[in-house]
Amino acid sequence: MTAHGSPSTCFLLFWNDSIYGYHGKLTARERLDLLLDQGSFREYDVFVEHQCTDFGMEKQKITGDGVVTGHGTINNRLVYVFSQDFTAYGGSLSKMHAAKICKVMDQALMVGAPVIGLNDSGGARIQEGVDSLGGYADIFLKNVLSSGVIPQISLIMGPCAGGAVYSPALTDFTFMVKDSSYLFVTGPEVVKQVTNEVVTQEELGGAKAHTTKSGVAHLAFENDVEALARLRDFVDFLPLSNRAEVPVRVSGDPVDRADAVLDTIVPADSTKAYDIKDVITRIVDDGDFFEIMPDYAKNIVIGFARLGGQTVSVVANQPLVSSGVLDINSSVKAARWVRFCDAFNIPIVTFVDVPGFLPGTAQEHGGIIRNGAKLLYAYAEATVPKLTVITRKAYGGAYDVMSSKHLRGDSNYSWPTGEIAVMGAKGAVEIIFRHAADKAAAEKDYVDKFANPLPAAQRGFLDDVVLPSSTRRILIQDLQVLKGKTRENPSKKHGNVPL
């Protein structure tokens, strides 16, 4: 397949010839054939069967017990996989089904390789009772023990209900397929019985609901084929484990490429918006930016890119949406992202244009203090290389939170358009000069003093004020310098994140 973009011709040919055209979904094995490099899959536990003898189950045995497990490669890099088979017992989870999944998770943890789960299951196998519930708990424990050690990815390709939803929730990334995958704790029938609310599966737990409203899922794809093709692209950005080096891919994009458009991309009028994604794609290698959670909390942008061939994490305020203000959802979205990247030693590049935290009773009563503190905690705790570029506004506490020098930022820069202050000029003037006769003159005085990056640079809070067109070169040079960075936090069992 091609390294990036739409599925290659071979994917499309496979799609046309597969069972997909007959029932709308690929089989468990077809999915693995598309996900993994050709001929690389090694299957485990082919002959496993369930051990249940109740309710006539001893007469109903299917080899493999509803899940295909093993390891293979994606672009010649090792991954462990399991693919649930909805055609066998509805993909329901039994004791042996769970044991097969736990085995590949143990193997992945031992050798240091990602685990990818292709979920398509009707839930617990009712005939097995508590054994089935115990199987879920065994998987949950493996998810927790693997967290921060190996990347864990869930691709929901069918139903995933009840207790089954908590394994994807514990993994690092959850992807869904539109119109055919569902995630919910209780289905529409139970919801109707308990609350008298009539809702469809799609409305309750479909891809749109979880990528735009709940934030449970990170991305949604049109169909199985696109999902598997894009998952291959995504895995290319990830290190194999927390012990492995961040992957590097050779790029023909010159390190010293200067994009003159960046010098004028920020409007002179600070009230006018611009698209921070234009800034990101003009700086990173080949304009290639893999955005995560693009439809949730759009006022902050997160995703993977490469600089000088090396994988980097990007966090950026989005001026096009609510002026890039930080709120509850954007703080939580970015905080989890920063913590993932710190766990796997992926450098974090932050682009700042933030007017502050969103005011109002909805935010205060919803817990903006606690949730905003999650992002602050994540940045402060992170020991990976942290590079920050202020493109325009950096106001109030949000300036501190967004990877400032005070939170151990390694390289902190501002463009000439940077404005670093406690608040915007109008608000400040209303407080400082509320009795002044000439408010306009007072506002101009405030702007002259604070609506520029010099005061912060004079105090060492910025390392330099740089031309926007030179940002790419400077960031790549800094990443090279910081490759040898070592920093450890004080010894402790774990910190108490403001959950």
BELDAFEN-V526001 format. One record per residue. SS is DSSP state (H for helix, E for strand, C for the rest). Layout:
ss->SS
ss->SS
//
This chain:
ss->C
ss->C
ss->C
ss->C
ss->C
ss->C
ss->C
ss->C
ss->H
ss->H
ss->H
ss->H
ss->H
ss->H
ss->H
ss->H
ss->H
ss->C
ss->C
ss->H
ss->H
ss->H
ss->H
ss->C
ss->C
ss->C
ss->C
ss->H
ss->H
ss->H
ss->H
ss->H
ss->H
ss->H
ss->H
ss->C
ss->C
ss->C
ss->C
ss->C
ss->C
ss->E
ss->E
ss->E
ss->C
ss->C
ss->C
ss->C
ss->C
ss->C
ss->C
ss->C
ss->C
ss->H
ss->H
ss->H
ss->H
ss->H
ss->H
ss->C
ss->C
ss->C
ss->C
ss->C
ss->C
ss->C
ss->E
ss->E
ss->E
ss->E
ss->E
ss->E
ss->E
ss->E
ss->C
ss->C
ss->E
ss->E
ss->E
ss->E
ss->E
ss->E
ss->E
ss->E
ss->C
ss->C
ss->C
ss->C
ss->H
ss->H
ss->H
ss->C
ss->E
ss->C
ss->H
ss->H
ss->H
ss->H
ss->H
ss->H
ss->H
ss->H
ss->H
ss->H
ss->H
ss->H
ss->H
ss->H
ss->H
ss->H
ss->H
ss->C
ss->C
ss->E
ss->E
ss->E
ss->E
ss->E
ss->E
ss->C
ss->C
ss->C
ss->C
ss->E
ss->C
ss->H
ss->H
ss->H
ss->C
ss->H
ss->H
ss->H
ss->H
ss->H
ss->H
ss->H
ss->H
ss->H
ss->H
ss->H
ss->H
ss->H
ss->H
ss->H
ss->H
ss->H
ss->C
ss->C
ss->C
ss->C
ss->C
ss->E
ss->E
ss->E
ss->E
ss->E
ss->C
ss->C
ss->E
ss->E
ss->E
ss->H
ss->H
ss->H
ss->H
ss->H
ss->H
ss->H
ss->H
ss->H
ss->C
ss->C
ss->E
ss->E
ss->E
ss->E
ss->E
ss->C
ss->C
ss->C
ss->C
ss->E
ss->E
ss->E
ss->C
ss->C
ss->C
ss->H
ss->H
ss->H
ss->H
ss->H
ss->H
ss->H
ss->H
ss->C
ss->C
ss->C
ss->C
ss->C
ss->H
ss->H
ss->H
ss->H
ss->H
ss->C
ss->H
ss->H
ss->H
ss->H
ss->H
ss->H
ss->H
ss->H
ss->C
ss->C
ss->C
ss->C
ss->E
ss->E
ss->E
ss->C
ss->C
ss->H
ss->H
ss->H
ss->H
ss->H
ss->H
ss->H
ss->H
ss->H
ss->H
ss->H
ss->H
ss->C
ss->C
ss->C
ss->C
ss->C
ss->C
ss->C
ss->C
ss->C
ss->C
ss->C
ss->C
ss->E
ss->C
ss->C
ss->C
ss->C
ss->C
ss->C
ss->C
ss->C
ss->C
ss->C
ss->C
ss->H
ss->H
ss->H
ss->H
ss->H
ss->C
ss->C
ss->C
ss->C
ss->C
ss->C
ss->C
ss->C
ss->C
ss->C
ss->C
ss->H
ss->H
ss->H
ss->H
ss->H
ss->H
ss->H
ss->H
ss->C
ss->H
ss->H
ss->H
ss->C
ss->C
ss->E
ss->E
ss->E
ss->C
ss->C
ss->C
ss->C
ss->C
ss->C
ss->C
ss->E
ss->E
ss->E
ss->E
ss->E
ss->E
ss->E
ss->E
ss->C
ss->C
ss->E
ss->E
ss->E
ss->E
ss->E
ss->E
ss->E
ss->E
ss->C
ss->C
ss->C
ss->C
ss->H
ss->H
ss->H
ss->C
ss->E
ss->C
ss->H
ss->H
ss->H
ss->H
ss->H
ss->H
ss->H
ss->H
ss->H
ss->H
ss->H
ss->H
ss->H
ss->H
ss->H
ss->H
ss->C
ss->C
ss->C
ss->C
ss->E
ss->E
ss->E
ss->E
ss->E
ss->E
ss->E
ss->C
ss->C
ss->E
ss->C
ss->C
ss->C
ss->H
ss->H
ss->H
ss->H
ss->H
ss->H
ss->C
ss->H
ss->H
ss->H
ss->H
ss->H
ss->H
ss->H
ss->H
ss->H
ss->H
ss->H
ss->H
ss->H
ss->H
ss->C
ss->C
ss->C
ss->C
ss->E
ss->E
ss->E
ss->E
ss->E
ss->E
ss->E
ss->E
ss->E
ss->E
ss->H
ss->H
ss->H
ss->H
ss->H
ss->H
ss->C
ss->C
ss->C
ss->H
ss->H
ss->H
ss->C
ss->C
ss->C
ss->E
ss->E
ss->E
ss->E
ss->E
ss->C
ss->C
ss->C
ss->E
ss->E
ss->E
ss->C
ss->C
ss->C
ss->H
ss->H
ss->H
ss->H
ss->H
ss->H
ss->H
ss->H
ss->C
ss->C
ss->C
ss->C
ss->C
ss->C
ss->H
ss->H
ss->H
ss->H
ss->H
ss->H
ss->H
ss->H
ss->H
ss->H
ss->H
ss->H
ss->C
ss->C
ss->C
ss->H
ss->H
ss->H
ss->H
ss->H
ss->C
ss->C
ss->C
ss->C
ss->C
ss->E
ss->E
ss->E
ss->C
ss->H
ss->H
ss->H
ss->H
ss->H
ss->H
ss->H
ss->H
ss->H
ss->H
ss->H
ss->H
ss->H
ss->H
ss->H
ss->H
ss->H
ss->C
ss->C
ss->C
ss->C
ss->C
ss->C
ss->C
ss->C
ss->C
ss->C
ss->C
ss->C
ss->C
ss->C
ss->C
//
